[in-house]
Every structure is written in C-alpha cells, then in structure tokens.
Amino acid sequence: MQINHLEDFRKKVSSGKIAVGAVVTLSDMAVSECAGDCGMDFIWIDAEHAPHTLDTIKGHVTAVRGTGCAPFVRVCDNNAGILKPVLDLAPAGVIIPMVNSAEEAEYAVAACRYPPRGFRGCGVRRATRYGETNFFDYLKYSESEPLVIIQIEHINAVRSLDAILKVPGIDSICVGPCDLSGSMGILNQTNDPELNKVIDEICLKTKKAGILLGTAAGGLPRWKQRGVNWIALAGDCGCMAQGFRQVLKEARDV
C-alpha cells in the first residue's frame, strides 16, 4: 500500500541494494518523521523493549507517511491479540520475536492473514484509507502485506531453522544476535567465533530459501557479506547520545 511505502522498500531490496533503517524507542513521532526526512528506508518501531503504546505506534506509523520511509513494528510477543491492533494500523511489516519452531512460525503467519488463509480479525480503518479504498481491493493487498518478519534469536530456533524456512508466508527472517548469544551462554559476546558461525549458518540457509534477510546490528561490511537485504544500523537514543558526547568533547577540547 502506498500509505506505508512498502512498494518503495520492496523496490530497494529487489534492486540488490541494502535497505537501511533506524530503531525507534522514543514516543515522540518527530523522531520517525526526522528519520524519514533524512532518508532512512525504514523505521523499526520497537514495542518489545521500549514503552510504546498503540497510540505512540500509530503516531510513528503515520509520521512517515509523508516521507519515503516504511514503518515496521516489532511486537512484544507472538500473540494474535497483540498483533491484531498493530496490523490494523497498516504498517509495512511486523517483526515477531522469539519464534523457535515451525509451529510457532505457522501461527505467526496465520495471525497476520485474513481467512481462509489465516485467522486475523477484521476491523479495517486506516488500511482502506478510511473507506476511500474498496474493501475487496484492500483484501488483495492484504494477502502479501504487511511483511511477516520472523526473528531467529534463540539456539532452539536455529535447531528448527530448516523446518521454519519451509513455512509458507514468511516474508523475511530477522537475525537477533544479542538474544541468540544469550541462549548460547555468551550474552553480547558478538565477536565469539561460535556465535558468528551460527549466524553465518542462519544467513546462508535463509538466502538459499529465497527469503529476505534482515537484522538490527552493527558491522555492515560483515552483514553485507552474509547477504543482508535490510539492516537497522542506528537507534534514536544511541544517535542522540553520540551527538551529545560529540558536542561535549568539542566543547571541552576548546
């Protein structure tokens, strides 16, 4: 749908370019508008680790409508009741954390699609532009959007990865390096050889399956080698803190 710039995002990744985005944790919708106006390809509205409400999520999703930025929302759990009102805000994609089995992946996909393909409840407002778009035209769009993005961030998910990748309807795999490292007993030891061997395996299998690969992590050169299609390289708090520190350093060095 044009209101969420998913076409722009798909065009970017299908051209072979990497879509670059920013994680949004702060409630002020100006953060997302700024990210979009600065040229970010997508935002990652983090409703798992940040204190977002449906109202703040809605504010961020609508804030980027006037830019070229696609809004993704990471929900806090693989739960249809949590997903449903977020889906009704018409984001470009939903990121679903801690999916550790094929059965959980099947549930996630079904929760994001209307019957008969899935069991998503129907309460359309924004996605039809408040009635401007014909409902049945919207239904056709809804068969392939929003993107269903599954997070692989636990060693149990890695063990089930072959089966997960066979689940119809998964649009993208998102690697979660930090939680994955924690499940391996090496929390945030991002340079650990065994961790990176596992991440390489996830990326290789995802690419072979023809599924989009994404993450939120640093180290773009290595992720580029892995074939990442989209990556959140920055976060609002981190960018702000970095800017503050730079200003203070320059001031104190005078």
N, C-alpha and C positions, 0 to 999 in steps of 0.2 A: 504493500500500500504506500502511496505517496506521502501520507501523513507521518510515516515513521522512517522514510528513506532506506527501506530495506533493499529496494532496487539499486540504489547507489552503492550500498555495501556489497551486494552480490556482484555488481559490475566490477568493483575494485578487485575483489579476490579472484574473480574469473579471468581477469586480465593478467593474472600472475603476480600482481603487486600485493604487498602485505598491508592489511588494514591496521592502522594504529589508533589506539584509544586510551581513555583515562578512566580510572576508578573514581566514582563519586560517593563520598561518605557524608558530606555536609548537607544540611537540609535546604539551604538557600538555592533556589532554582537558577540564580545568576551564575552559579558555578558551572552548570551544564550549558547554559547559553554561551558563556565565555569559551568553554571547551569547543563548542560547535563553531563559534565565530572564528576561533583560532585555527580551525581546520581539522580537528580530530574527526576520524572516520566513524567512531562510535564512542559512546559512554557506557560504562559498566556501573549501573546503579546498584550499590551493594546493600541489599536488605537482609543479608545474613549476618554481617559483622558490624553494621552501622545501625543507629537507631532510627531508621526510616519508618514512616507510616505510609498508608495508602495515599494520603494527601500529598506527602512530600514526593513519593514516587511519581504521582500524577503530575506534580509541578515540574519535575525533571524531564519526564517524557514529553510534555507539551512545550517545554522551554526550547527544545532543539528542533521543533517543527519548522521554524523559520531559518534554520541553518541547513547544512547537508549531512548532519550527524545522525547516525542510527542509535536509538536508545535500547540497550539491553538491560534487563533486570535480573539480578541474582536473588532468588528467593531463599528463605531460610531452611526449607525442608522440601522433600519430595512428597508433597501432600496436596491432594486436589483442592481441598478447601482453602489452602494458602495460594495456590496457583490461580484459581478461578478469578478472583477480583483483579489480580495483576494482569491476566490475559485480557480482561475487559478494558484495560487502559490502552490496548493496541500497541504494545512495544514491538520493536523489530525482532527481539529474541528474548527468551527466558533461559537463564542459566540455572541448572538444577544440581545442587551439591550432593556429594556422598552417595552416588549411585554405584552400588557394589555388586550387582548381579544383573543377569539378563531379565529376570522377572521385575526387578525394580526399574529397569530401563523401559520395559514394555508399559509399566504403569505410568511412568512419566510421559511417554508419548501419548498414551490414551487420554491422560488428563488434559492434554493440550489440544485435542482434536474433538470436533463435534461428532455425534452419532451419524452414521453407523460405525465410523472408523474408531471413534473413541467414546468418552462419556463426559466430555466437557459440557457444563451447564450453559444455557443460552440466555444472556442478558445484555444484548448489544446496545451500545450508545455511541461511544467515540469512534469505534471501528467503522461504522457506517456513516461517519460524519453527521451524526445526529439525524439520520434519515435521508440525507442527501444521496447516499449510495444505495442502490437497490439491494435489498437483503440477500437475494439469491446470487447476485454478482459477488457480494461480500463472502458468501459461503464458498464460492470457488477459490477466492483468495485464501480463505482460512484453511484450505487443505494443505497449504505449504507455508503458512506463516501464522504466528511468529516462528522463528527458528527455534527448534528444540535442541538445546545445548546441554549435553551431559558432562558433568565433571567426573573425571577419573582422578581420585585423590586419596586412595587407600590401597594398600597392598592386596586386599581381598578383591578389589575391582580389577587389579592387574591380573590376578589369577583367573578371573572370569572374563577377561577382555575379549577373547575370541568369540564367546557367545554374545556378549554385549554388542559387538560390532555387527552382528548378524540381525539385530533387531530392526525391523523396518521403521522408518520415520525419524531416525536420529539424524539431525542435520549437521551437528558438529560435536566433536569431543574437545573438552577443555581440560588441560592438564593442571592439576593443583599441586605444585612441587612442595609447598611447605607442609600441608597436611599429609601428603604422601610420605615425606621424610619422617614425620612423627609416627606414622603407622609402622615404619621400619625401625623405630627406636633411635633415630638420628635427627631429631627435630631441628629444622632450619640449617642443617649442615649441607648447604647447597652445592658444595664442591666435592661431596663424597662420591667416590667412583661408582659404588654400587647403586646409589640413588640415580646417578646420571645414566648408568647402564639400563636401569628400569625405565627411565623417562625416554631414552632412545628407543626402547622396545615399543612403548606406547605409541610414540610418534610414527615409527615405521609401520606398525600394523594399521594405524588409523589412515595413513596415506594410502596404503595398499588397498584398504577397503573403500577408497574414494570418498571419504568423509572429511569435511573441513576440520582443520586442526587449529586450536587456539589456546591461549593462556594469559595469565596476568603475572608477569615476571620480568626481571631484568636480564641483561645479557643477550641483546638482539642478535649478534652475529651467530651465536650457537643455536638459537632458536631458528634462525634463517636456514642454517644447515639442516636442521631437522624437518624443514618444510612447513613451518608455521604459516597459516593463512591470515590469522589475526592475533594481535597481542596488545594488551593494555600495559603500556610502558610507564605510566605516570599515575599519580593519585593526587587528589586535591590537597590533603593535609601535607603530604610529602613535598609537593611543589611549593606550597606556601611556606613551610618550614625552611626549605632550601633557600627561598628568596629572602626570608628574614635573616638567616645566618649570613648570607652573602652581603646584605646591607650592613649588618653589624661588623662583619670583618672589614669591609671597605672603610667604614667609619672609624674603626679602632686602629686601622693602619695609617690613618692620616697623620 
